[in-house]
Amino acid sequence: MPGSPTDKPDIVAPSHFFDLDDPTKIHSGTSTACAMVAASTAALREGWPGTSYTTRAADLRNTLRTTARKQTQTGPNNRCGHGILDLEAAIATL
């Protein structure tokens, strides 16, 4: 059943950013990872000139899942889901 705890996370995203004022400080966590996925999703929904990408939520979720960089697992798991967000690979499908 979609949305059940066994289906989560769908994907993970980079979440380590250096502080502009102090490069020895690193900001990380779900708040930055969520922003990365949300921004990527918005960019894909907007599309690019000359593309015919559908914006159905199910299609978008499938694209993000299938283009995510896979880790050593052979399928989705509770740590990385389907893999790490790969926006470049997702854009290449447009």
GUSEKE-137896 format. One record per residue (C-alpha): z, y, x. Coordinates in nm, 3 decimals, m for minus. Layout:
BEGIN
<r c3="Z" c2="Y" c1="X"/>
...
# end
This chain:
BEGIN
<r c3="0.000" c2="0.000" c1="0.000"/>
<r c3="m0.102" c2="0.334" c1="0.160"/>
<r c3="0.193" c2="0.552" c1="0.248"/>
<r c3="0.439" c2="0.268" c1="0.284"/>
<r c3="0.672" c2="0.274" c1="0.588"/>
<r c3="0.473" c2="m0.005" c1="0.751"/>
<r c3="0.164" c2="0.218" c1="0.755"/>
<r c3="0.331" c2="0.495" c1="0.954"/>
<r c3="0.259" c2="0.673" c1="1.170"/>
<r c3="m0.114" c2="0.697" c1="1.102"/>
<r c3="m0.177" c2="0.853" c1="1.444"/>
<r c3="0.021" c2="1.042" c1="1.704"/>
<r c3="m0.067" c2="1.362" c1="1.885"/>
<r c3="0.006" c2="1.534" c1="2.216"/>
<r c3="0.328" c2="1.728" c1="2.190"/>
<r c3="0.415" c2="1.861" c1="2.534"/>
<r c3="0.343" c2="2.225" c1="2.604"/>
<r c3="0.461" c2="2.446" c1="2.887"/>
<r c3="0.642" c2="2.771" c1="2.810"/>
<r c3="0.422" c2="3.069" c1="2.900"/>
<r c3="0.715" c2="3.262" c1="3.046"/>
<r c3="0.868" c2="2.970" c1="3.236"/>
<r c3="0.630" c2="2.684" c1="3.328"/>
<r c3="0.927" c2="2.464" c1="3.417"/>
<r c3="1.023" c2="2.454" c1="3.046"/>
<r c3="0.846" c2="2.202" c1="2.825"/>
<r c3="0.832" c2="2.222" c1="2.446"/>
<r c3="0.781" c2="1.895" c1="2.266"/>
<r c3="0.852" c2="1.701" c1="1.953"/>
<r c3="0.720" c2="1.632" c1="1.608"/>
<r c3="0.691" c2="2.001" c1="1.523"/>
<r c3="0.423" c2="2.049" c1="1.788"/>
<r c3="0.254" c2="1.714" c1="1.720"/>
<r c3="0.231" c2="1.789" c1="1.346"/>
<r c3="0.073" c2="2.126" c1="1.421"/>
<r c3="m0.189" c2="1.958" c1="1.641"/>
<r c3="m0.287" c2="1.711" c1="1.370"/>
<r c3="m0.283" c2="1.976" c1="1.095"/>
<r c3="m0.506" c2="2.211" c1="1.296"/>
<r c3="m0.742" c2="1.927" c1="1.386"/>
<r c3="m0.763" c2="1.821" c1="1.023"/>
<r c3="m0.841" c2="2.178" c1="0.914"/>
<r c3="m1.111" c2="2.209" c1="1.179"/>
<r c3="m1.273" c2="1.884" c1="1.069"/>
<r c3="m1.258" c2="1.982" c1="0.702"/>
<r c3="m1.439" c2="2.306" c1="0.782"/>
<r c3="m1.712" c2="2.121" c1="0.968"/>
<r c3="m1.978" c2="2.265" c1="1.194"/>
<r c3="m2.319" c2="2.411" c1="1.111"/>
<r c3="m2.574" c2="2.138" c1="1.054"/>
<r c3="m2.322" c2="1.865" c1="0.975"/>
<r c3="m2.296" c2="1.672" c1="0.652"/>
<r c3="m1.940" c2="1.549" c1="0.689"/>
<r c3="m1.769" c2="1.476" c1="0.359"/>
<r c3="m1.426" c2="1.625" c1="0.317"/>
<r c3="m1.273" c2="1.349" c1="0.109"/>
<r c3="m0.919" c2="1.289" c1="0.231"/>
<r c3="m0.976" c2="0.913" c1="0.265"/>
<r c3="m1.286" c2="0.972" c1="0.480"/>
<r c3="m1.103" c2="1.219" c1="0.700"/>
<r c3="m0.807" c2="0.986" c1="0.746"/>
<r c3="m1.040" c2="0.700" c1="0.835"/>
<r c3="m1.221" c2="0.917" c1="1.091"/>
<r c3="m0.895" c2="1.022" c1="1.258"/>
<r c3="m0.771" c2="0.662" c1="1.264"/>
<r c3="m1.090" c2="0.508" c1="1.402"/>
<r c3="m1.147" c2="0.774" c1="1.668"/>
<r c3="m0.787" c2="0.784" c1="1.791"/>
<r c3="m0.744" c2="0.671" c1="2.154"/>
<r c3="m0.603" c2="0.322" c1="2.142"/>
<r c3="m0.305" c2="0.221" c1="2.351"/>
<r c3="m0.243" c2="m0.131" c1="2.471"/>
<r c3="m0.176" c2="m0.262" c1="2.120"/>
<r c3="m0.443" c2="m0.454" c1="1.933"/>
<r c3="m0.385" c2="m0.278" c1="1.604"/>
<r c3="m0.168" c2="m0.019" c1="1.436"/>
<r c3="0.200" c2="m0.029" c1="1.521"/>
<r c3="0.514" c2="0.166" c1="1.434"/>
<r c3="0.513" c2="0.359" c1="1.763"/>
<r c3="0.158" c2="0.500" c1="1.794"/>
<r c3="0.000" c2="0.405" c1="1.463"/>
<r c3="m0.375" c2="0.376" c1="1.521"/>
<r c3="m0.354" c2="0.565" c1="1.852"/>
<r c3="m0.347" c2="0.917" c1="1.994"/>
<r c3="m0.540" c2="1.197" c1="1.823"/>
<r c3="m0.881" c2="1.242" c1="1.988"/>
<r c3="m1.040" c2="1.548" c1="1.828"/>
<r c3="m1.341" c2="1.536" c1="2.058"/>
<r c3="m1.422" c2="1.182" c1="1.941"/>
<r c3="m1.369" c2="1.282" c1="1.577"/>
<r c3="m1.604" c2="1.579" c1="1.615"/>
<r c3="m1.866" c2="1.351" c1="1.769"/>
<r c3="m1.882" c2="1.161" c1="1.437"/>
<r c3="m1.993" c2="1.473" c1="1.247"/>
# end
